[in-house]
Amino acid sequence: MATNDALISKAVDDAKNAKPNDASAPQHILDDIYDIKTRDRGDANRLKSDYTALSNALHEQGLLPGLVISDSNAGSLTVTNEDGKVQILDASAFGKKLNDPKKSGGDSGPGSDIPNPKQLPERNHGGDGSVDPVTRDNLGRVTQITNADGSVTTVEYEGLLDKSPNKVTTIKKDGTTYTYEKTGTNWAETTQPVGGAPVVNTNVDWVQVSNTGDVSTKDGSVTQVFHANGSVDVATQKDGGPTTRAHYQYGPDGQLTSVTRTNPDGSTDTFNSSKFFGWQMTSYDANHQVIDRSPASNVVVNADGGISYDSGNAHVDIEGYGAKHVTETTSYGTYEQSFDPSGKLTTVVRTDNTTGKTELISYIKDGEGKLIVFDTNNPDSYSNYDVQINSDGSYSYQVKGIEIDHGVDFTKDGLKQLPVDPDFAEVATENGVNVTRSVVDGKIQYEYSVEVDGEHLVLLTSEGPAEADAHSLEELRDEKLSEVEEDYNVNFGKDGQTTDVDGEQVPLRTPNLGQVYGVESALARSQPDVVTASGKPLEVDFTAVQGENDNKGGFADGSRVVLEPNGGDDTPDQVMRVFMHELAHNGQHRLYGDDETFRTAYAAQFGFVKVGDDWLLQTKDGRYLKSIPGEGGVGSSGWMLTDKDGNPIDANGNPSSNPQKFTNDEARDLALVRPASGYFPNPAEAGAEATSKFRGGEQSRAEFLASNPDTYAVAKQVDQLDINKTYGLDANGQPKYIRNPDGILVANTPENQAAVKEFEDSVTSGSFGGVAGGLGGNGQKIEPKGFGLVDLKPGVDYMPAMEKAG
């Protein structure tokens, strides 16, 4: 607020010495601030701003509480003194320029220096030219909010100086109006759809509006916060139980773009709408490890924090406080499940269209329950049975000595939860794929598939037998293996061959079908690091046995990538992630090889400096940490504090044989360049982790940028230099290729540049949503500082695309 703090301070001091009922005191203070002989009063906005600031300052000090200054009369200021006397101060008394017709255009019409207080400005503009979506009156109260989702909210107050609203109205982009209005101490909510009847809710506890334009409402167990950036936060607690939290993000068109829902048990479900993949659902456990990824559709959110969506044949409803209902409807019948907020299965209902029977299970406890079976059209005729029920909802019971087993529905998506014949399950496991069973036209059918980075690929559909399926899958593996070798110029190690691991020749094995798909996905996103420094085909080896060091899982040496059993090769996704990390090491070999000067420059990107034979991690406060090797010499078991020469020191900086120590998590938070993951024992590993996360696909890259923008900037710079080194620059000195959000190299065209910028902007603005460690509801834009290359020798051209560092 434009005001003279020194004059305000003097006015306050004068007020302290004024007589309690001195009616001239306010005028005296005003005269002190606006000395007609020494000040230019041509700026009426400044004049009113200072008066308002003075009034507020006096009231905050508890001085002259009766002094109320307003600008309700055009061309004048109204002063109400403590004794109740009212003074109308003509603006002309404070300078001729205020009423100069050449300047003002009349009393308060167009061009007037004194804006009509009844006509609020549509938008406020900051000093940088940006548009503020929040409009405030002269008392600083929010009066209008132009929301990012296209809706407009107006706020009204009962009295001139009331700080709390008594009416809040939001008009959505589709015309629906939501009105919160206070009568006495009671609030009511009215929803008025276009062309429909109004719906009134009288259970609203309170409505609040923050000075940033957030509108908060409380309705019993539900608290909502509507942010001007187009997002909504909801917290729900029922009957004193655990709290469920939800975050909804809307785009400029008013359409829902993402949902993040934290369940009472600490697990999280995220829904992201992407132009690349449509709606995708990702579930995380309480430790934020991915449990499942699957497509979703018809995502609808509720005001109480609940959500409904479709996945396959299942329709899922989740109430705001956590109870869940799942309904799957098929031509064969329906299957329904209900869970309480803790995730405990409480009810199962199965309706079979073929038999005309409905089965209802309730009183579920410790895997047992009571089953009622009745004719769907005649529920009065029923039978009772004891039933064994599994956590997924499948169950079994006996009728006259015959065991009846039921899965969770009648479709192939549901039947995959039933036990598959052991022979078929073994075939799927050996080939690294999934198998499900369904009934089609009365015949059992098996479907073999792989899941790679959220994509479901059906590889084979058959009716058996298992031996025939094993042969077919092996043929598919050989075809896919040859295809990947040809497309990416790699050679797979095969059964009967060996390779060197720490000086020991260990046998290799031909990877299975699922592993080949995992390697392919990694190769597609790891260009150009598939290219070896020598130009020879890259060797891709899976060892049949673990080497002597049980703590090692894989490595790359510039000419090959080797994955050992302990490295994680059970699923295509595991293989993809490990190979992307190792291929990043391959890129390091290509980038700097044995060039120690460049190796040091690369390490500096990730906050490491070399002292003797050791790498030291720099901290934000100028200290140094040294890795304590993990078991078997792999990774870090922690970090110790050292001086700049790598000598151990205590917390006070003194040499010590018992130095101050930090965990990996603590060291990561202290680091100058925050590592991309918890695995960063040296700059090579820190760089490989950052590079693989940057290249790992849209979701991986978004999570990396959202949680670690500075290191993201480093990884992006290093990655582009790698690309430029391999493929060169065009005639204008620009890169020929860039990496798109999904990790694939594309031509450096304006269209592809725009796609990358759109993706990054959606993440940094919070509209992408659903990322690990997401941006929450504050809507604050992420601004990476962008660490540049540091500690480079002057005049050295480290790469073809790198400017000489000074």
ZAMARGU-4260 file (C-alpha; in steps of 0.2 Angstrom, whole numbers, plus 5000, padded with zeros to 4 digits):
<rodrens>
0) 5000/5000/5000 | 5007/5017/4995 | 5009/5027/5011 | 5022/5037/5020 | 5027/5026/5035
5) 5036/5041/5044 | 5021/5052/5043 | 5010/5038/5049 | 5022/5035/5064 | 5021/5054/5068
10) 5002/5054/5067 | 5002/5039/5079 | 5013/5048/5091 | 5002/5064/5090 | 4987/5053/5093
15) 4994/5046/5109 | 4996/5064/5116 | 4978/5070/5110 | 4964/5072/5122 | 4951/5058/5122
20) 4937/5069/5115 | 4947/5081/5104 | 4937/5082/5088 | 4951/5092/5080 | 4964/5078/5082
25) 4959/5068/5066 | 4960/5084/5056 | 4976/5089/5064 | 4983/5072/5059 | 4977/5074/5042
30) 4984/5091/5040 | 5001/5084/5046 | 5001/5071/5032 | 4995/5082/5018 | 5003/5099/5021
35) 4996/5109/5006 | 5012/5120/5005 | 5024/5105/5003 | 5015/5091/4994 | 5008/5087/4978
40) 4991/5080/4980 | 4986/5077/4962 | 4986/5058/4964 | 4969/5054/4972 | 4972/5035/4973
45) 4988/5039/4983 | 4978/5051/4994 | 4964/5038/4998 | 4977/5024/5001 | 4986/5035/5013
50) 4970/5039/5022 | 4965/5021/5023 | 4982/5016/5030 | 4981/5030/5043 | 4964/5024/5049
55) 4970/5006/5050 | 4986/5011/5059 | 4977/5021/5072 | 4964/5007/5075 | 4978/4994/5076
60) 4986/5004/5090 | 4970/5006/5099 | 4970/5025/5097 | 4955/5036/5092 | 4944/5021/5089
65) 4930/5032/5083 | 4940/5038/5068 | 4933/5030/5053 | 4938/5037/5036 | 4929/5032/5020
70) 4927/5037/5002 | 4909/5034/5000 | 4906/5052/4993 | 4913/5055/4976 | 4925/5070/4977
75) 4926/5070/4996 | 4932/5060/5011 | 4920/5057/5026 | 4928/5057/5044 | 4918/5051/5059
80) 4926/5057/5075 | 4926/5048/5092 | 4912/5059/5098 | 4901/5055/5083 | 4903/5071/5074
85) 4904/5069/5055 | 4916/5079/5044 | 4914/5080/5025 | 4932/5085/5019 | 4931/5092/5001
90) 4944/5085/4990 | 4948/5102/4984 | 4955/5106/5001 | 4969/5095/4997 | 4975/5102/4980
95) 4968/5110/4965 | 4973/5096/4953 | 4960/5085/4961 | 4946/5095/4953 | 4955/5101/4938
100) 4942/5098/4924 | 4955/5095/4911 | 4962/5081/4922 | 4946/5074/4931 | 4933/5074/4917
105) 4919/5079/4930 | 4915/5073/4948 | 4919/5054/4946 | 4915/5050/4928 | 4928/5043/4915
110) 4945/5050/4917 | 4942/5056/4935 | 4957/5055/4947 | 4944/5049/4960 | 4937/5032/4955
115) 4919/5029/4960 | 4920/5017/4974 | 4905/5009/4969 | 4913/5004/4952 | 4926/4991/4957
120) 4940/4988/4945 | 4938/4972/4935 | 4956/4966/4938 | 4971/4972/4947 | 4988/4974/4939
125) 5005/4970/4947 | 5020/4980/4943 | 5026/4967/4931 | 5011/4968/4920 | 5003/4952/4927
130) 4984/4951/4930 | 4979/4948/4948 | 4963/4937/4948 | 4958/4944/4965 | 4949/4961/4966
135) 4949/4970/4983 | 4940/4985/4989 | 4949/5000/4997 | 4949/4991/5014 | 4959/4977/5006
140) 4944/4965/5007 | 4942/4952/4993 | 4926/4957/4982 | 4929/4947/4966 | 4939/4931/4961
145) 4941/4926/4943 | 4946/4908/4945 | 4957/4898/4933 | 4943/4886/4929 | 4933/4900/4921
150) 4921/4903/4935 | 4919/4920/4944 | 4916/4922/4963 | 4909/4938/4971 | 4910/4942/4989
155) 4899/4954/4999 | 4900/4961/5016 | 4886/4967/5027 | 4894/4982/5035 | 4907/4994/5029
160) 4921/4988/5040 | 4916/4970/5042 | 4930/4958/5038 | 4920/4942/5036 | 4908/4940/5021
165) 4890/4937/5023 | 4887/4932/5005 | 4898/4922/4992 | 4892/4918/4975 | 4901/4908/4962
170) 4895/4907/4944 | 4903/4892/4935 | 4907/4892/4917 | 4892/4881/4913 | 4880/4894/4921
175) 4877/4884/4937 | 4877/4896/4952 | 4882/4892/4970 | 4877/4905/4983 | 4882/4905/5001
180) 4872/4917/5011 | 4872/4921/5030 | 4856/4925/5040 | 4860/4930/5057 | 4873/4917/5062
185) 4866/4903/5050 | 4873/4900/5033 | 4864/4892/5019 | 4870/4885/5002 | 4859/4886/4986
190) 4864/4877/4970 | 4855/4884/4955 | 4858/4874/4939 | 4854/4882/4923 | 4835/4878/4919
195) 4833/4868/4935 | 4826/4869/4952 | 4837/4876/4966 | 4844/4865/4979 | 4846/4872/4997
200) 4858/4865/5010 | 4855/4873/5027 | 4869/4863/5036 | 4884/4875/5032 | 4894/4879/5047
205) 4904/4894/5040 | 4911/4902/5024 | 4928/4911/5024 | 4937/4920/5011 | 4956/4923/5012
210) 4966/4938/5006 | 4973/4927/4992 | 4956/4923/4985 | 4954/4905/4993 | 4936/4902/4998
215) 4934/4889/5012 | 4918/4881/5018 | 4913/4869/5032 | 4898/4858/5031 | 4898/4846/5045
220) 4912/4833/5042 | 4917/4841/5026 | 4929/4856/5024 | 4932/4862/5006 | 4945/4875/5000
225) 4942/4882/4983 | 4958/4890/4976 | 4958/4903/4962 | 4971/4893/4953 | 4957/4881/4948
230) 4960/4868/4962 | 4950/4862/4977 | 4956/4854/4993 | 4944/4843/5003 | 4946/4835/5020
235) 4932/4824/5027 | 4931/4816/5044 | 4916/4806/5050 | 4911/4800/5067 | 4928/4805/5074
240) 4936/4793/5062 | 4952/4795/5051 | 4953/4810/5040 | 4952/4808/5021 | 4960/4821/5010
245) 4957/4825/4991 | 4964/4837/4979 | 4955/4841/4963 | 4963/4851/4949 | 4953/4860/4935
250) 4960/4867/4918 | 4956/4884/4910 | 4941/4876/4902 | 4933/4871/4918 | 4936/4852/4915
255) 4944/4841/4928 | 4962/4837/4925 | 4969/4828/4940 | 4964/4821/4957 | 4974/4816/4971
260) 4966/4806/4986 | 4975/4801/5002 | 4965/4787/5010 | 4964/4785/5029 | 4977/4771/5029
265) 4990/4783/5021 | 4989/4775/5003 | 4986/4787/4989 | 4976/4786/4973 | 4980/4798/4959
270) 4970/4801/4943 | 4979/4811/4929 | 4971/4816/4912 | 4984/4817/4899 | 4982/4821/4881
275) 4995/4807/4878 | 4986/4793/4887 | 4968/4799/4893 | 4964/4796/4911 | 4977/4785/4921
280) 4975/4779/4939 | 4990/4776/4949 | 4989/4769/4967 | 5003/4771/4980 | 5005/4763/4997
285) 5008/4772/5013 | 5027/4772/5009 | 5023/4780/4992 | 5028/4764/4982 | 5018/4761/4967
290) 5005/4747/4969 | 4996/4748/4953 | 4993/4758/4937 | 4978/4756/4926 | 4967/4766/4913
295) 4952/4774/4920 | 4937/4783/4913 | 4921/4793/4918 | 4931/4801/4933 | 4918/4811/4944
300) 4923/4820/4960 | 4911/4824/4974 | 4910/4839/4986 | 4913/4828/5001 | 4930/4822/4994
305) 4922/4806/4986 | 4926/4800/4969 | 4918/4788/4956 | 4926/4781/4941 | 4926/4766/4929
310) 4940/4753/4927 | 4937/4739/4915 | 4920/4733/4919 | 4920/4739/4936 | 4912/4755/4943
315) 4919/4761/4959 | 4911/4773/4971 | 4922/4780/4986 | 4913/4790/4999 | 4922/4806/5006
320) 4926/4798/5022 | 4933/4782/5014 | 4920/4769/5012 | 4921/4761/4995 | 4908/4752/4984
325) 4913/4742/4968 | 4900/4737/4955 | 4904/4726/4940 | 4890/4724/4928 | 4891/4711/4913
330) 4879/4702/4902 | 4882/4687/4914 | 4877/4697/4930 | 4883/4709/4943 | 4896/4708/4957
335) 4896/4721/4971 | 4908/4724/4985 | 4908/4736/5000 | 4922/4741/5011 | 4923/4752/5027
340) 4935/4766/5028 | 4949/4755/5035 | 4948/4745/5019 | 4939/4730/5027 | 4927/4720/5016
345) 4910/4721/5024 | 4898/4715/5010 | 4898/4705/4994 | 4882/4704/4983 | 4883/4693/4967
350) 4868/4692/4955 | 4869/4678/4942 | 4858/4681/4927 | 4860/4663/4921 | 4854/4654/4937
355) 4843/4669/4943 | 4850/4668/4960 | 4857/4682/4971 | 4870/4678/4984 | 4873/4690/4999
360) 4887/4689/5011 | 4888/4699/5027 | 4895/4698/5044 | 4912/4695/5037 | 4926/4692/5050
365) 4943/4683/5049 | 4939/4676/5032 | 4922/4669/5037 | 4905/4676/5034 | 4886/4671/5032
370) 4879/4668/5015 | 4861/4670/5010 | 4856/4663/4993 | 4839/4668/4986 | 4829/4669/4970
375) 4833/4686/4963 | 4814/4689/4959 | 4808/4680/4975 | 4820/4685/4990 | 4808/4678/5003
380) 4814/4660/4998 | 4832/4659/5004 | 4845/4647/5011 | 4859/4650/5023 | 4877/4644/5022
385) 4894/4647/5030 | 4906/4654/5018 | 4925/4656/5016 | 4929/4673/5009 | 4946/4680/5003
390) 4951/4698/5004 | 4948/4701/4986 | 4930/4696/4987 | 4931/4678/4979 | 4923/4665/4990
395) 4918/4647/4992 | 4905/4637/5001 | 4898/4619/5001 | 4881/4613/4996 | 4877/4595/5000
400) 4895/4590/5000 | 4899/4599/4984 | 4911/4614/4985 | 4906/4630/4975 | 4919/4643/4971
405) 4915/4660/4965 | 4927/4674/4959 | 4924/4692/4959 | 4914/4693/4943 | 4910/4684/4927
410) 4923/4692/4915 | 4941/4689/4910 | 4946/4705/4920 | 4938/4697/4936 | 4942/4679/4933
415) 4961/4683/4933 | 4959/4684/4952 | 4954/4666/4952 | 4968/4653/4953 | 4974/4648/4936
420) 4978/4630/4932 | 4996/4628/4939 | 5003/4622/4921 | 4997/4639/4913 | 5004/4649/4928
425) 5021/4641/4927 | 5021/4644/4908 | 5017/4663/4911 | 5031/4664/4925 | 5044/4656/4914
430) 5041/4669/4900 | 5040/4684/4911 | 5022/4688/4907 | 5004/4688/4915 | 4990/4676/4912
435) 4972/4678/4915 | 4957/4666/4912 | 4940/4670/4905 | 4925/4661/4898 | 4920/4665/4880
440) 4905/4657/4872 | 4906/4644/4886 | 4925/4640/4883 | 4939/4644/4895 | 4951/4656/4886
445) 4969/4661/4892 | 4976/4678/4889 | 4995/4682/4890 | 5000/4700/4892 | 5014/4712/4898
450) 5013/4728/4907 | 5026/4741/4903 | 5026/4758/4910 | 5007/4758/4912 | 5004/4751/4895
455) 4994/4734/4894 | 5000/4723/4879 | 4991/4707/4874 | 5003/4695/4867 | 4994/4679/4865
460) 4976/4672/4867 | 4973/4654/4867 | 4963/4639/4873 | 4978/4629/4878 | 4985/4617/4881
465) 5000/4624/4892 | 5013/4615/4882 | 5007/4623/4866 | 5006/4640/4874 | 5024/4638/4880
470) 5030/4635/4863 | 5021/4650/4855 | 5028/4662/4868 | 5045/4656/4865 | 5043/4659/4847
475) 5036/4677/4851 | 5052/4679/4862 | 5064/4675/4848 | 5055/4686/4835 | 5054/4701/4847
480) 5073/4698/4852 | 5078/4699/4834 | 5067/4714/4831 | 5075/4724/4846 | 5093/4719/4840
485) 5090/4725/4823 | 5081/4741/4828 | 5093/4747/4841 | 5110/4739/4836 | 5112/4728/4851
490) 5117/4710/4854 | 5108/4699/4867 | 5119/4687/4877 | 5111/4669/4875 | 5111/4652/4883
495) 5128/4644/4883 | 5138/4660/4882 | 5148/4668/4897 | 5153/4686/4902 | 5166/4693/4914
500) 5159/4699/4931 | 5173/4705/4943 | 5186/4694/4935 | 5174/4679/4935 | 5166/4671/4920
505) 5148/4668/4923 | 5135/4660/4912 | 5122/4670/4903 | 5104/4666/4898 | 5093/4671/4885
510) 5081/4684/4892 | 5062/4679/4893 | 5049/4688/4883 | 5044/4700/4897 | 5062/4705/4900
515) 5065/4708/4881 | 5050/4720/4882 | 5057/4729/4897 | 5074/4731/4888 | 5065/4738/4872
520) 5056/4751/4882 | 5073/4756/4891 | 5082/4757/4874 | 5068/4767/4866 | 5070/4781/4880
525) 5089/4780/4882 | 5095/4786/4865 | 5109/4790/4861 | 5117/4780/4875 | 5113/4764/4866
530) 5128/4769/4855 | 5145/4763/4861 | 5160/4774/4860 | 5168/4762/4848 | 5152/4761/4837
535) 5151/4742/4839 | 5134/4735/4844 | 5130/4736/4863 | 5130/4720/4872 | 5115/4716/4883
540) 5118/4702/4895 | 5107/4693/4908 | 5118/4682/4919 | 5111/4665/4924 | 5118/4666/4941
545) 5123/4679/4954 | 5141/4685/4954 | 5152/4683/4970 | 5145/4700/4977 | 5127/4698/4982
550) 5125/4716/4984 | 5128/4720/4965 | 5113/4720/4953 | 5120/4726/4937 | 5133/4737/4928
555) 5138/4745/4912 | 5156/4748/4906 | 5153/4757/4889 | 5152/4742/4878 | 5139/4731/4888
560) 5125/4732/4900 | 5125/4717/4912 | 5110/4713/4923 | 5112/4700/4937 | 5098/4691/4946
565) 5099/4702/4962 | 5096/4718/4951 | 5078/4715/4949 | 5072/4706/4933 | 5055/4699/4938
570) 5044/4711/4928 | 5046/4721/4912 | 5045/4737/4922 | 5059/4732/4934 | 5070/4728/4919
575) 5066/4744/4911 | 5071/4755/4926 | 5087/4745/4929 | 5092/4746/4911 | 5089/4764/4910
580) 5100/4767/4925 | 5114/4757/4917 | 5112/4764/4900 | 5114/4781/4908 | 5131/4775/4914
585) 5135/4769/4897 | 5132/4787/4892 | 5144/4793/4905 | 5157/4782/4897 | 5154/4790/4880
590) 5154/4807/4886 | 5170/4808/4896 | 5178/4791/4896 | 5195/4793/4904 | 5195/4812/4903
595) 5197/4817/4921 | 5195/4835/4917 | 5177/4832/4910 | 5173/4819/4923 | 5176/4832/4936
600) 5165/4845/4927 | 5151/4832/4925 | 5153/4828/4944 | 5151/4847/4948 | 5134/4847/4940
605) 5128/4835/4953 | 5137/4844/4968 | 5152/4833/4970 | 5171/4839/4971 | 5186/4827/4970
610) 5199/4827/4984 | 5212/4814/4981 | 5204/4798/4977 | 5188/4803/4986 | 5172/4812/4980
615) 5165/4824/4992 | 5147/4830/4992 | 5145/4849/4994 | 5131/4855/5005 | 5120/4870/5004
620) 5129/4878/5019 | 5147/4876/5012 | 5151/4860/5021 | 5157/4843/5014 | 5151/4825/5016
625) 5160/4809/5012 | 5151/4793/5008 | 5152/4778/5020 | 5152/4762/5009 | 5138/4750/5011
630) 5138/4732/5012 | 5150/4724/4999 | 5156/4741/4994 | 5140/4745/4986 | 5130/4761/4989
635) 5131/4771/5005 | 5127/4766/5023 | 5128/4784/5027 | 5139/4800/5026 | 5152/4808/5037
640) 5156/4826/5039 | 5174/4831/5032 | 5184/4847/5029 | 5187/4853/5012 | 5202/4841/5011
645) 5191/4826/5015 | 5198/4824/5033 | 5184/4819/5046 | 5178/4832/5057 | 5165/4833/5071
650) 5150/4845/5072 | 5161/4859/5078 | 5173/4857/5063 | 5187/4850/5073 | 5197/4835/5067
655) 5190/4819/5074 | 5191/4800/5073 | 5172/4800/5077 | 5165/4813/5064 | 5147/4819/5063
660) 5137/4806/5053 | 5121/4808/5043 | 5109/4796/5035 | 5107/4795/5016 | 5090/4805/5018
665) 5098/4818/5029 | 5113/4820/5017 | 5101/4821/5002 | 5091/4835/5010 | 5108/4844/5015
670) 5115/4843/4997 | 5119/4858/4987 | 5111/4849/4972 | 5098/4838/4979 | 5100/4820/4972
675) 5086/4813/4961 | 5084/4798/4973 | 5091/4790/4988 | 5105/4781/4979 | 5120/4794/4976
680) 5136/4787/4983 | 5146/4795/4970 | 5143/4807/4955 | 5141/4793/4943 | 5127/4785/4952
685) 5119/4802/4956 | 5120/4807/4937 | 5113/4790/4932 | 5098/4791/4943 | 5094/4809/4938
690) 5096/4804/4919 | 5085/4789/4921 | 5071/4798/4930 | 5072/4812/4917 | 5070/4800/4902
695) 5058/4787/4911 | 5042/4793/4903 | 5029/4806/4906 | 5025/4801/4924 | 5043/4799/4929
700) 5048/4815/4922 | 5034/4825/4929 | 5037/4818/4947 | 5056/4822/4945 | 5052/4840/4940
705) 5038/4843/4953 | 5049/4836/4967 | 5066/4841/4962 | 5066/4856/4949 | 5084/4861/4951
710) 5092/4844/4948 | 5079/4841/4934 | 5087/4857/4926 | 5104/4849/4928 | 5099/4832/4921
715) 5090/4841/4906 | 5106/4850/4902 | 5117/4835/4903 | 5105/4825/4893 | 5105/4838/4879
720) 5124/4839/4878 | 5124/4820/4876 | 5112/4821/4862 | 5122/4835/4854 | 5138/4826/4855
725) 5131/4811/4846 | 5120/4819/4833 | 5128/4836/4831 | 5120/4853/4828 | 5111/4860/4812
730) 5117/4874/4801 | 5111/4887/4814 | 5120/4879/4828 | 5104/4872/4836 | 5102/4854/4842
735) 5095/4843/4828 | 5085/4832/4841 | 5077/4835/4858 | 5068/4823/4870 | 5049/4823/4871
740) 5040/4821/4888 | 5039/4802/4885 | 5058/4801/4884 | 5059/4798/4865 | 5070/4808/4854
745) 5061/4819/4841 | 5066/4832/4828 | 5070/4849/4836 | 5055/4858/4828 | 5044/4872/4835
750) 5030/4860/4837 | 5040/4848/4847 | 5048/4862/4857 | 5030/4868/4861 | 5025/4851/4867
755) 5039/4850/4879 | 5036/4868/4886 | 5017/4864/4888 | 5021/4848/4897 | 5034/4857/4909
760) 5022/4872/4912 | 5008/4860/4916 | 5019/4852/4930 | 5027/4868/4937 | 5010/4877/4937
765) 5002/4862/4946 | 4989/4858/4933 | 4998/4841/4928 | 4994/4835/4946 | 4995/4818/4954
770) 5014/4818/4955 | 5024/4810/4969 | 5026/4823/4982 | 5013/4834/4971 | 5011/4852/4972
775) 4996/4852/4983 | 4983/4866/4982 | 4994/4881/4984 | 4996/4883/4965 | 5013/4891/4967
780) 5024/4890/4951 | 5040/4880/4953 | 5055/4890/4948 | 5071/4880/4946 | 5086/4889/4950
785) 5095/4879/4936 | 5113/4876/4943 | 5125/4879/4929 | 5142/4870/4925 | 5154/4875/4939
790) 5172/4874/4942 | 5177/4872/4924 | 5194/4877/4917 | 5194/4893/4906 | 5194/4890/4888
795) 5191/4872/4888 | 5177/4866/4876 | 5171/4851/4885 | 5158/4846/4872 | 5153/4851/4854
800) 5138/4860/4861 | 5145/4868/4877 | 5149/4886/4877 | 5167/4889/4884 | 5166/4892/4902
805) 5175/4907/4910
</rodrens>
